[in-house]
Amino acid sequence: MRLPKLFFILALLAWSSVIAGNANGASVSPKAEAGLYPVNATGLSSGSTTERLDSFVVTASDPAAGDTAQYELYFILSRQAFLSLARGGFSFSFPDGFDLSLIEAVDITADCPLYGYRVRDFEVAEGLLTIHLTKRYPNAGPEPAPDASCPVARITVLVSLIGNPTTSGQYLLAGIAFDRHDKVVAGPDFCEPFSIIPGPLYAVDVSPTDDITLAAGDVIMFSAVGMDQFGNVITSLEFDWFLADGSDSIGEFSGSVFQALTVGQGWAVAETEGVLGQSGLITVVPGELAEMELKISPDQVVGQPFLQLAEIALYDAYGN
């Protein structure tokens, strides 16, 4: 089993590090991308700069963060590049977080009827998957003369299995095709951005999380987010809001909006899909003075000394 020359690997890894640093939706600047071309500036023997891995698309059978998946890498090569792949192959560089150590098998199919290839071997090193090809029928004779019957080859590389990164977002792969002399015949190229999505709902985080004190009549809006086991936020969730068991009847919810009404303590709870999240402690104190009540004996006569100790009760607008 062999790998392309060392400088070949290092050049592609260096190029991939630019891509990996721009995962999760960030774009690659024209300056950074321009720095990757021409390939022979790194010391590689480059083919025509017009040869590309066109329509490069990556699909995962299970795109959830932290799961394992079968990956399908689809792209189009020109006839000229396709015919030069015997004992050459492909290299694909993956961003940090993808576990290539789980790969058990790699297969290739192409719709070009003139030539058949199979995977001779593959090797994984530092986020780089290198695939070497050989003729499907070694004694098939010389390569056919170029003609227009197969102008392009639509190629699918099937990789089983790869461990997904634990961070959701958009990712990019880098890819090149090389011949038996380690000469680059197509690429390097980016695939179209593909998504790693959050896994199943694991926890709900309610904000504010700190303990708070409200006056009766105050209104506060709570918020909640659902997350998978790796902390990736799950969007488009709907939450039910209520006070936790053991809380005093300190107020009421309208959606996520809470109005404090009665002196006491409690906790706000958000629930979705059977998973609950809880706020910090909510303490409700009386609001502004709204009413005064004088409590005296019913036998009291105006202008006479109090028959007993009088009391003055102060209330807010909610009877606290």
KEMI-19986 format. One record per residue (C-alpha): residue number from 0; chain; x negated, y, z. Coordinates in steps of 0.05 Angstrom, whole numbers, padded with zeros to 5 digits. Example, Ala and Ser with C-alpha at 12.3 -4.5 7.8 and 13.67 -1.06 7.14 Angstrom:
2
node pos: 0	unit: A	px: -00246	py: -00090	pz: 00156 $
node pos: 1	unit: A	px: -00273	py: -00021	pz: 00143 $
//
This chain:
320
node pos: 0	unit: A	px: 00000	py: 00000	pz: 00000 $
node pos: 1	unit: A	px: -00029	py: 00067	pz: -00019 $
node pos: 2	unit: A	px: -00012	py: 00140	pz: -00010 $
node pos: 3	unit: A	px: -00028	py: 00198	pz: -00057 $
node pos: 4	unit: A	px: -00094	py: 00234	pz: -00045 $
node pos: 5	unit: A	px: -00101	py: 00268	pz: 00022 $
node pos: 6	unit: A	px: -00097	py: 00339	pz: -00006 $
node pos: 7	unit: A	px: -00033	py: 00318	pz: -00042 $
node pos: 8	unit: A	px: 00000	py: 00299	pz: 00024 $
node pos: 9	unit: A	px: -00026	py: 00360	pz: 00062 $
node pos: 10	unit: A	px: -00002	py: 00407	pz: 00007 $
node pos: 11	unit: A	px: 00069	py: 00378	pz: 00008 $
node pos: 12	unit: A	px: 00071	py: 00378	pz: 00084 $
node pos: 13	unit: A	px: 00049	py: 00451	pz: 00086 $
node pos: 14	unit: A	px: 00103	py: 00468	pz: 00036 $
node pos: 15	unit: A	px: 00155	py: 00430	pz: 00076 $
node pos: 16	unit: A	px: 00137	py: 00467	pz: 00139 $
node pos: 17	unit: A	px: 00162	py: 00530	pz: 00105 $
node pos: 18	unit: A	px: 00227	py: 00494	pz: 00091 $
node pos: 19	unit: A	px: 00233	py: 00464	pz: 00161 $
node pos: 20	unit: A	px: 00223	py: 00533	pz: 00192 $
node pos: 21	unit: A	px: 00283	py: 00557	pz: 00152 $
node pos: 22	unit: A	px: 00332	py: 00503	pz: 00169 $
node pos: 23	unit: A	px: 00400	py: 00517	pz: 00199 $
node pos: 24	unit: A	px: 00422	py: 00565	pz: 00145 $
node pos: 25	unit: A	px: 00364	py: 00614	pz: 00141 $
node pos: 26	unit: A	px: 00340	py: 00629	pz: 00071 $
node pos: 27	unit: A	px: 00270	py: 00624	pz: 00044 $
node pos: 28	unit: A	px: 00242	py: 00691	pz: 00023 $
node pos: 29	unit: A	px: 00221	py: 00700	pz: -00050 $
node pos: 30	unit: A	px: 00151	py: 00714	pz: -00026 $
node pos: 31	unit: A	px: 00147	py: 00649	pz: 00014 $
node pos: 32	unit: A	px: 00176	py: 00609	pz: -00044 $
node pos: 33	unit: A	px: 00129	py: 00643	pz: -00093 $
node pos: 34	unit: A	px: 00071	py: 00621	pz: -00050 $
node pos: 35	unit: A	px: 00087	py: 00549	pz: -00065 $
node pos: 36	unit: A	px: 00075	py: 00557	pz: -00140 $
node pos: 37	unit: A	px: 00035	py: 00542	pz: -00180 $
node pos: 38	unit: A	px: 00022	py: 00474	pz: -00148 $
node pos: 39	unit: A	px: -00048	py: 00469	pz: -00177 $
node pos: 40	unit: A	px: -00068	py: 00529	pz: -00133 $
node pos: 41	unit: A	px: -00072	py: 00477	pz: -00076 $
node pos: 42	unit: A	px: -00120	py: 00433	pz: -00115 $
node pos: 43	unit: A	px: -00067	py: 00386	pz: -00144 $
node pos: 44	unit: A	px: -00067	py: 00366	pz: -00216 $
node pos: 45	unit: A	px: -00001	py: 00397	pz: -00237 $
node pos: 46	unit: A	px: 00043	py: 00378	pz: -00294 $
node pos: 47	unit: A	px: 00085	py: 00428	pz: -00333 $
node pos: 48	unit: A	px: 00115	py: 00481	pz: -00287 $
node pos: 49	unit: A	px: 00181	py: 00474	pz: -00325 $
node pos: 50	unit: A	px: 00191	py: 00402	pz: -00301 $
node pos: 51	unit: A	px: 00239	py: 00402	pz: -00241 $
node pos: 52	unit: A	px: 00279	py: 00357	pz: -00197 $
node pos: 53	unit: A	px: 00344	py: 00387	pz: -00222 $
node pos: 54	unit: A	px: 00411	py: 00383	pz: -00186 $
node pos: 55	unit: A	px: 00375	py: 00357	pz: -00125 $
node pos: 56	unit: A	px: 00430	py: 00337	pz: -00075 $
node pos: 57	unit: A	px: 00423	py: 00300	pz: -00008 $
node pos: 58	unit: A	px: 00482	py: 00263	pz: 00023 $
node pos: 59	unit: A	px: 00484	py: 00227	pz: 00091 $
node pos: 60	unit: A	px: 00534	py: 00171	pz: 00103 $
node pos: 61	unit: A	px: 00541	py: 00197	pz: 00175 $
node pos: 62	unit: A	px: 00520	py: 00270	pz: 00183 $
node pos: 63	unit: A	px: 00532	py: 00274	pz: 00258 $
node pos: 64	unit: A	px: 00475	py: 00300	pz: 00301 $
node pos: 65	unit: A	px: 00435	py: 00245	pz: 00334 $
node pos: 66	unit: A	px: 00467	py: 00189	pz: 00293 $
node pos: 67	unit: A	px: 00433	py: 00144	pz: 00243 $
node pos: 68	unit: A	px: 00454	py: 00146	pz: 00170 $
node pos: 69	unit: A	px: 00440	py: 00120	pz: 00101 $
node pos: 70	unit: A	px: 00414	py: 00177	pz: 00057 $
node pos: 71	unit: A	px: 00427	py: 00185	pz: -00017 $
node pos: 72	unit: A	px: 00379	py: 00231	pz: -00055 $
node pos: 73	unit: A	px: 00405	py: 00248	pz: -00124 $
node pos: 74	unit: A	px: 00368	py: 00289	pz: -00177 $
node pos: 75	unit: A	px: 00357	py: 00294	pz: -00252 $
node pos: 76	unit: A	px: 00290	py: 00285	pz: -00286 $
node pos: 77	unit: A	px: 00271	py: 00299	pz: -00358 $
node pos: 78	unit: A	px: 00257	py: 00239	pz: -00402 $
node pos: 79	unit: A	px: 00184	py: 00256	pz: -00405 $
node pos: 80	unit: A	px: 00177	py: 00259	pz: -00329 $
node pos: 81	unit: A	px: 00218	py: 00196	pz: -00320 $
node pos: 82	unit: A	px: 00175	py: 00154	pz: -00368 $
node pos: 83	unit: A	px: 00111	py: 00174	pz: -00330 $
node pos: 84	unit: A	px: 00133	py: 00145	pz: -00263 $
node pos: 85	unit: A	px: 00107	py: 00073	pz: -00271 $
node pos: 86	unit: A	px: 00059	py: 00062	pz: -00212 $
node pos: 87	unit: A	px: 00074	py: 00133	pz: -00192 $
node pos: 88	unit: A	px: 00134	py: 00154	pz: -00152 $
node pos: 89	unit: A	px: 00164	py: 00207	pz: -00107 $
node pos: 90	unit: A	px: 00147	py: 00243	pz: -00042 $
node pos: 91	unit: A	px: 00201	py: 00275	pz: 00001 $
node pos: 92	unit: A	px: 00184	py: 00318	pz: 00060 $
node pos: 93	unit: A	px: 00235	py: 00323	pz: 00117 $
node pos: 94	unit: A	px: 00240	py: 00379	pz: 00169 $
node pos: 95	unit: A	px: 00225	py: 00366	pz: 00242 $
node pos: 96	unit: A	px: 00278	py: 00325	pz: 00278 $
node pos: 97	unit: A	px: 00291	py: 00272	pz: 00225 $
node pos: 98	unit: A	px: 00269	py: 00203	pz: 00249 $
node pos: 99	unit: A	px: 00238	py: 00167	pz: 00189 $
node pos: 100	unit: A	px: 00211	py: 00111	pz: 00232 $
node pos: 101	unit: A	px: 00279	py: 00076	pz: 00226 $
node pos: 102	unit: A	px: 00273	py: 00067	pz: 00151 $
node pos: 103	unit: A	px: 00281	py: -00007	pz: 00133 $
node pos: 104	unit: A	px: 00294	py: -00004	pz: 00058 $
node pos: 105	unit: A	px: 00289	py: 00042	pz: -00001 $
node pos: 106	unit: A	px: 00322	py: 00030	pz: -00069 $
node pos: 107	unit: A	px: 00326	py: 00069	pz: -00134 $
node pos: 108	unit: A	px: 00375	py: 00069	pz: -00192 $
node pos: 109	unit: A	px: 00374	py: 00110	pz: -00256 $
node pos: 110	unit: A	px: 00422	py: 00115	pz: -00314 $
node pos: 111	unit: A	px: 00368	py: 00120	pz: -00367 $
node pos: 112	unit: A	px: 00374	py: 00054	pz: -00406 $
node pos: 113	unit: A	px: 00304	py: 00057	pz: -00437 $
node pos: 114	unit: A	px: 00264	py: 00040	pz: -00375 $
node pos: 115	unit: A	px: 00276	py: 00005	pz: -00309 $
node pos: 116	unit: A	px: 00238	py: 00018	pz: -00244 $
node pos: 117	unit: A	px: 00240	py: -00014	pz: -00176 $
node pos: 118	unit: A	px: 00210	py: 00006	pz: -00110 $
node pos: 119	unit: A	px: 00142	py: -00027	pz: -00102 $
node pos: 120	unit: A	px: 00130	py: -00001	pz: -00032 $
node pos: 121	unit: A	px: 00142	py: 00060	pz: 00012 $
node pos: 122	unit: A	px: 00106	py: 00093	pz: 00069 $
node pos: 123	unit: A	px: 00124	py: 00143	pz: 00123 $
node pos: 124	unit: A	px: 00073	py: 00192	pz: 00153 $
node pos: 125	unit: A	px: 00086	py: 00256	pz: 00191 $
node pos: 126	unit: A	px: 00155	py: 00270	pz: 00163 $
node pos: 127	unit: A	px: 00135	py: 00250	pz: 00092 $
node pos: 128	unit: A	px: 00169	py: 00193	pz: 00056 $
node pos: 129	unit: A	px: 00127	py: 00169	pz: -00003 $
node pos: 130	unit: A	px: 00156	py: 00118	pz: -00052 $
node pos: 131	unit: A	px: 00115	py: 00080	pz: -00104 $
node pos: 132	unit: A	px: 00149	py: 00051	pz: -00165 $
node pos: 133	unit: A	px: 00134	py: -00004	pz: -00214 $
node pos: 134	unit: A	px: 00168	py: -00029	pz: -00277 $
node pos: 135	unit: A	px: 00228	py: -00072	pz: -00262 $
node pos: 136	unit: A	px: 00204	py: -00119	pz: -00317 $
node pos: 137	unit: A	px: 00127	py: -00117	pz: -00316 $
node pos: 138	unit: A	px: 00121	py: -00151	pz: -00383 $
node pos: 139	unit: A	px: 00171	py: -00108	pz: -00419 $
node pos: 140	unit: A	px: 00118	py: -00081	pz: -00467 $
node pos: 141	unit: A	px: 00095	py: -00011	pz: -00483 $
node pos: 142	unit: A	px: 00135	py: 00050	pz: -00465 $
node pos: 143	unit: A	px: 00187	py: 00067	pz: -00518 $
node pos: 144	unit: A	px: 00172	py: 00125	pz: -00563 $
node pos: 145	unit: A	px: 00207	py: 00190	pz: -00542 $
node pos: 146	unit: A	px: 00273	py: 00203	pz: -00576 $
node pos: 147	unit: A	px: 00339	py: 00237	pz: -00561 $
node pos: 148	unit: A	px: 00377	py: 00175	pz: -00539 $
node pos: 149	unit: A	px: 00359	py: 00187	pz: -00465 $
node pos: 150	unit: A	px: 00343	py: 00261	pz: -00457 $
node pos: 151	unit: A	px: 00348	py: 00260	pz: -00380 $
node pos: 152	unit: A	px: 00351	py: 00208	pz: -00325 $
node pos: 153	unit: A	px: 00400	py: 00215	pz: -00267 $
node pos: 154	unit: A	px: 00365	py: 00183	pz: -00208 $
node pos: 155	unit: A	px: 00392	py: 00161	pz: -00141 $
node pos: 156	unit: A	px: 00344	py: 00142	pz: -00084 $
node pos: 157	unit: A	px: 00379	py: 00104	pz: -00028 $
node pos: 158	unit: A	px: 00344	py: 00105	pz: 00040 $
node pos: 159	unit: A	px: 00366	py: 00061	pz: 00098 $
node pos: 160	unit: A	px: 00365	py: 00085	pz: 00154 $
node pos: 161	unit: A	px: 00344	py: 00154	pz: 00178 $
node pos: 162	unit: A	px: 00357	py: 00184	pz: 00247 $
node pos: 163	unit: A	px: 00391	py: 00251	pz: 00243 $
node pos: 164	unit: A	px: 00363	py: 00310	pz: 00282 $
node pos: 165	unit: A	px: 00399	py: 00329	pz: 00346 $
node pos: 166	unit: A	px: 00409	py: 00401	pz: 00325 $
node pos: 167	unit: A	px: 00468	py: 00414	pz: 00278 $
node pos: 168	unit: A	px: 00462	py: 00463	pz: 00220 $
node pos: 169	unit: A	px: 00439	py: 00466	pz: 00148 $
node pos: 170	unit: A	px: 00375	py: 00432	pz: 00126 $
node pos: 171	unit: A	px: 00331	py: 00428	pz: 00064 $
node pos: 172	unit: A	px: 00285	py: 00374	pz: 00037 $
node pos: 173	unit: A	px: 00225	py: 00382	pz: -00009 $
node pos: 174	unit: A	px: 00211	py: 00334	pz: -00065 $
node pos: 175	unit: A	px: 00161	py: 00319	pz: -00120 $
node pos: 176	unit: A	px: 00150	py: 00265	pz: -00173 $
node pos: 177	unit: A	px: 00080	py: 00241	pz: -00189 $
node pos: 178	unit: A	px: 00048	py: 00193	pz: -00239 $
node pos: 179	unit: A	px: -00002	py: 00136	pz: -00228 $
node pos: 180	unit: A	px: -00059	py: 00186	pz: -00224 $
node pos: 181	unit: A	px: -00025	py: 00227	pz: -00169 $
node pos: 182	unit: A	px: -00011	py: 00281	pz: -00220 $
node pos: 183	unit: A	px: 00052	py: 00321	pz: -00204 $
node pos: 184	unit: A	px: 00100	py: 00312	pz: -00261 $
node pos: 185	unit: A	px: 00161	py: 00347	pz: -00231 $
node pos: 186	unit: A	px: 00172	py: 00394	pz: -00173 $
node pos: 187	unit: A	px: 00161	py: 00413	pz: -00119 $
node pos: 188	unit: A	px: 00234	py: 00431	pz: -00110 $
node pos: 189	unit: A	px: 00285	py: 00443	pz: -00055 $
node pos: 190	unit: A	px: 00348	py: 00403	pz: -00050 $
node pos: 191	unit: A	px: 00414	py: 00439	pz: -00042 $
node pos: 192	unit: A	px: 00426	py: 00455	pz: 00032 $
node pos: 193	unit: A	px: 00461	py: 00399	pz: 00068 $
node pos: 194	unit: A	px: 00495	py: 00398	pz: 00136 $
node pos: 195	unit: A	px: 00483	py: 00360	pz: 00201 $
node pos: 196	unit: A	px: 00548	py: 00368	pz: 00240 $
node pos: 197	unit: A	px: 00561	py: 00365	pz: 00316 $
node pos: 198	unit: A	px: 00576	py: 00298	pz: 00345 $
node pos: 199	unit: A	px: 00638	py: 00279	pz: 00386 $
node pos: 200	unit: A	px: 00663	py: 00327	pz: 00440 $
node pos: 201	unit: A	px: 00624	py: 00317	pz: 00504 $
node pos: 202	unit: A	px: 00633	py: 00378	pz: 00548 $
node pos: 203	unit: A	px: 00671	py: 00444	pz: 00553 $
node pos: 204	unit: A	px: 00637	py: 00508	pz: 00577 $
node pos: 205	unit: A	px: 00682	py: 00562	pz: 00606 $
node pos: 206	unit: A	px: 00661	py: 00636	pz: 00611 $
node pos: 207	unit: A	px: 00652	py: 00673	pz: 00655 $
node pos: 208	unit: A	px: 00616	py: 00619	pz: 00694 $
node pos: 209	unit: A	px: 00596	py: 00664	pz: 00753 $
node pos: 210	unit: A	px: 00641	py: 00675	pz: 00813 $
node pos: 211	unit: A	px: 00685	py: 00736	pz: 00803 $
node pos: 212	unit: A	px: 00730	py: 00780	pz: 00846 $
node pos: 213	unit: A	px: 00794	py: 00810	pz: 00817 $
node pos: 214	unit: A	px: 00844	py: 00859	pz: 00846 $
node pos: 215	unit: A	px: 00917	py: 00840	pz: 00841 $
node pos: 216	unit: A	px: 00942	py: 00865	pz: 00774 $
node pos: 217	unit: A	px: 00875	py: 00857	pz: 00739 $
node pos: 218	unit: A	px: 00874	py: 00821	pz: 00673 $
node pos: 219	unit: A	px: 00814	py: 00781	pz: 00647 $
node pos: 220	unit: A	px: 00804	py: 00740	pz: 00584 $
node pos: 221	unit: A	px: 00768	py: 00674	pz: 00592 $
node pos: 222	unit: A	px: 00733	py: 00638	pz: 00535 $
node pos: 223	unit: A	px: 00713	py: 00566	pz: 00524 $
node pos: 224	unit: A	px: 00669	py: 00527	pz: 00476 $
node pos: 225	unit: A	px: 00666	py: 00452	pz: 00464 $
node pos: 226	unit: A	px: 00598	py: 00419	pz: 00455 $
node pos: 227	unit: A	px: 00571	py: 00351	pz: 00437 $
node pos: 228	unit: A	px: 00521	py: 00315	pz: 00481 $
node pos: 229	unit: A	px: 00463	py: 00355	pz: 00451 $
node pos: 230	unit: A	px: 00495	py: 00423	pz: 00463 $
node pos: 231	unit: A	px: 00517	py: 00436	pz: 00392 $
node pos: 232	unit: A	px: 00579	py: 00480	pz: 00390 $
node pos: 233	unit: A	px: 00642	py: 00448	pz: 00361 $
node pos: 234	unit: A	px: 00686	py: 00500	pz: 00326 $
node pos: 235	unit: A	px: 00761	py: 00502	pz: 00313 $
node pos: 236	unit: A	px: 00782	py: 00473	pz: 00380 $
node pos: 237	unit: A	px: 00846	py: 00494	pz: 00416 $
node pos: 238	unit: A	px: 00847	py: 00497	pz: 00492 $
node pos: 239	unit: A	px: 00901	py: 00493	pz: 00545 $
node pos: 240	unit: A	px: 00890	py: 00539	pz: 00605 $
node pos: 241	unit: A	px: 00912	py: 00529	pz: 00677 $
node pos: 242	unit: A	px: 00888	py: 00535	pz: 00749 $
node pos: 243	unit: A	px: 00848	py: 00477	pz: 00777 $
node pos: 244	unit: A	px: 00876	py: 00430	pz: 00829 $
node pos: 245	unit: A	px: 00864	py: 00458	pz: 00899 $
node pos: 246	unit: A	px: 00871	py: 00530	pz: 00875 $
node pos: 247	unit: A	px: 00917	py: 00580	pz: 00909 $
node pos: 248	unit: A	px: 00973	py: 00608	pz: 00867 $
node pos: 249	unit: A	px: 00931	py: 00669	pz: 00850 $
node pos: 250	unit: A	px: 00960	py: 00686	pz: 00782 $
node pos: 251	unit: A	px: 00983	py: 00661	pz: 00714 $
node pos: 252	unit: A	px: 00956	py: 00648	pz: 00645 $
node pos: 253	unit: A	px: 00981	py: 00670	pz: 00577 $
node pos: 254	unit: A	px: 00935	py: 00631	pz: 00531 $
node pos: 255	unit: A	px: 00865	py: 00647	pz: 00555 $
node pos: 256	unit: A	px: 00887	py: 00713	pz: 00587 $
node pos: 257	unit: A	px: 00894	py: 00710	pz: 00662 $
node pos: 258	unit: A	px: 00930	py: 00761	pz: 00706 $
node pos: 259	unit: A	px: 00913	py: 00762	pz: 00780 $
node pos: 260	unit: A	px: 00977	py: 00768	pz: 00822 $
node pos: 261	unit: A	px: 00968	py: 00740	pz: 00892 $
node pos: 262	unit: A	px: 00912	py: 00743	pz: 00943 $
node pos: 263	unit: A	px: 00874	py: 00677	pz: 00946 $
node pos: 264	unit: A	px: 00821	py: 00636	pz: 00910 $
node pos: 265	unit: A	px: 00820	py: 00588	pz: 00852 $
node pos: 266	unit: A	px: 00786	py: 00565	pz: 00788 $
node pos: 267	unit: A	px: 00805	py: 00570	pz: 00715 $
node pos: 268	unit: A	px: 00806	py: 00506	pz: 00674 $
node pos: 269	unit: A	px: 00804	py: 00497	pz: 00598 $
node pos: 270	unit: A	px: 00823	py: 00429	pz: 00569 $
node pos: 271	unit: A	px: 00819	py: 00401	pz: 00499 $
node pos: 272	unit: A	px: 00821	py: 00328	pz: 00476 $
node pos: 273	unit: A	px: 00820	py: 00305	pz: 00548 $
node pos: 274	unit: A	px: 00755	py: 00341	pz: 00565 $
node pos: 275	unit: A	px: 00757	py: 00396	pz: 00618 $
node pos: 276	unit: A	px: 00713	py: 00456	pz: 00634 $
node pos: 277	unit: A	px: 00718	py: 00499	pz: 00697 $
node pos: 278	unit: A	px: 00701	py: 00571	pz: 00712 $
node pos: 279	unit: A	px: 00666	py: 00598	pz: 00773 $
node pos: 280	unit: A	px: 00707	py: 00616	pz: 00836 $
node pos: 281	unit: A	px: 00760	py: 00669	pz: 00826 $
node pos: 282	unit: A	px: 00776	py: 00711	pz: 00887 $
node pos: 283	unit: A	px: 00837	py: 00756	pz: 00885 $
node pos: 284	unit: A	px: 00842	py: 00815	pz: 00933 $
node pos: 285	unit: A	px: 00899	py: 00866	pz: 00942 $
node pos: 286	unit: A	px: 00908	py: 00919	pz: 00888 $
node pos: 287	unit: A	px: 00919	py: 00993	pz: 00896 $
node pos: 288	unit: A	px: 00968	py: 01018	pz: 00949 $
node pos: 289	unit: A	px: 01038	py: 01021	pz: 00921 $
node pos: 290	unit: A	px: 01085	py: 01018	pz: 00982 $
node pos: 291	unit: A	px: 01085	py: 01033	pz: 01057 $
node pos: 292	unit: A	px: 01134	py: 01001	pz: 01106 $
node pos: 293	unit: A	px: 01146	py: 01027	pz: 01177 $
node pos: 294	unit: A	px: 01167	py: 00972	pz: 01225 $
node pos: 295	unit: A	px: 01202	py: 00998	pz: 01289 $
node pos: 296	unit: A	px: 01257	py: 00975	pz: 01337 $
node pos: 297	unit: A	px: 01328	py: 00980	pz: 01308 $
node pos: 298	unit: A	px: 01348	py: 01016	pz: 01373 $
node pos: 299	unit: A	px: 01298	py: 01071	pz: 01363 $
node pos: 300	unit: A	px: 01328	py: 01142	pz: 01367 $
node pos: 301	unit: A	px: 01299	py: 01199	pz: 01328 $
node pos: 302	unit: A	px: 01261	py: 01248	pz: 01371 $
node pos: 303	unit: A	px: 01251	py: 01198	pz: 01427 $
node pos: 304	unit: A	px: 01187	py: 01161	pz: 01446 $
node pos: 305	unit: A	px: 01177	py: 01094	pz: 01411 $
node pos: 306	unit: A	px: 01212	py: 01039	pz: 01449 $
node pos: 307	unit: A	px: 01157	py: 00990	pz: 01427 $
node pos: 308	unit: A	px: 01094	py: 00989	pz: 01387 $
node pos: 309	unit: A	px: 01108	py: 01011	pz: 01315 $
node pos: 310	unit: A	px: 01074	py: 00978	pz: 01255 $
node pos: 311	unit: A	px: 01059	py: 01005	pz: 01186 $
node pos: 312	unit: A	px: 01051	py: 00953	pz: 01131 $
node pos: 313	unit: A	px: 01015	py: 00972	pz: 01066 $
node pos: 314	unit: A	px: 01030	py: 00934	pz: 01001 $
node pos: 315	unit: A	px: 01004	py: 00935	pz: 00930 $
node pos: 316	unit: A	px: 01052	py: 00930	pz: 00871 $
node pos: 317	unit: A	px: 01053	py: 00854	pz: 00876 $
node pos: 318	unit: A	px: 01072	py: 00848	pz: 00949 $
node pos: 319	unit: A	px: 01003	py: 00833	pz: 00976 $
//
